Amino acid sequence: MATKRKPTVTKKSATKKKSINRKKTKSLKNNEPDSTFFLKLVIFLILGSQWIYIENFPEWQIPIPVGLILGLVFASHEHFQIDRKIEYAVLLIATFVAFWLPLGLVINL
């Protein structure tokens, strides 16, 4: 006595349409205009170059990278993961270059 299996009915066409629609919406959400990306890079470049120098001129000087700290906070809330890595790199390069340039706020005590 052999038992007969009931044929299973699958809804392949419905699941394919849903997966195609999901792929289309995901690709549309991840697209960011180049001008927006470039503007964010310029903002992070300017922000990363901001320093506060607290000094008592002949004796000591304390540089504080305020722009780097603010930039890291803003970049950590970035929606796109790939952009976040690029923004971290731009912030670090701008911070190290601006350390030797006369940029930022100087507070004399």
N, C-alpha and C positions, 0 to 999 in steps of 0.2 A: 504494500500500500504506500504509494508515494504521495506526498502532500504537494499540492500545487501552490506556488507562490503567487500572490496577487501582484499584478504589474503596478509599479509605482509611477505616479504622474508627477512630473516635475514642471516647474514654471520657469524654464530657462529664459524665455524671451523677456519675462517681466524682470528677472534679476539682472539680466544683461543691460536692460534699459536703465535700471536704477544705478548700476555701477558706472555706466557711461555718463549719466547725469552728475554723479558725485565727482567723477574725474574732471568734468568740465567746470564745475563750481570751484573745486580746489585749485585748478590752474588759473582761474580768473581771479581768485583772492590773492594769490601770491605774486601777481604782476604789479610792479611798482614803476611808475614813470621814471625815466632816467634823470629828468630834471629834478625830481624830488630827492632821488638818491644823491645826486651831486650837491644839492643844497644842504642836505644833512651832513655830507662830508665836509663842506666848507664851514658849517656851524661847529662841528666837532673840532676842526682844525683851529678855529678862532678860540673856542672854549678851552681847548687843551693848552693853549699858549698863555693862559692867564695865571699869574703868580702874585702872591702877596709876600713882600719882603719886610720883615720886622727887623730893624737894625738900630744899634747904638754905634755910630759910624766907626770910630777907630777900634772898637773892641770886638764886637760880634755882629753877626747877621744870620737871621733864620728865614730861609725861603720856605714857603708853604704853597704847594701846587693846588690851589683852590679850583682851577679849571679842570684839572684831572679828576678831582673828587666829584665835582658836579657832573662832568661828562660820563664818568663810570655809572653814576646813578641813573642818568638819562638813557645811556646805552643798555643798561641791564633790563630796562623796560621795553626794549625794542621788540617788535612783533616777529621779525624775520631773523632766524638764527644765523644765517650766513652774513647778513648785514652787520650783525652784532660783532662778529669777529673782525670784520674790516674796520668798524668804528673803534674798537679797542686798539687796533694797530695804529690808526690815524691819531688817536688821543695820545698814545705813548710817544710816537715820533714827534708830535707837536710839543709835548711837554719837555722832552729832552733837548730839542732844538731851542725852545724858548728859554731854557734855563740860562743859556749863555747870551741871550739877547736882552737888551734893556726894555723888556715888556713887563707890564703888571703894575701893581700898586706898591709904593714904598712908604713904610711908616717909620719915621724917625722918633726914637724915644729920647 
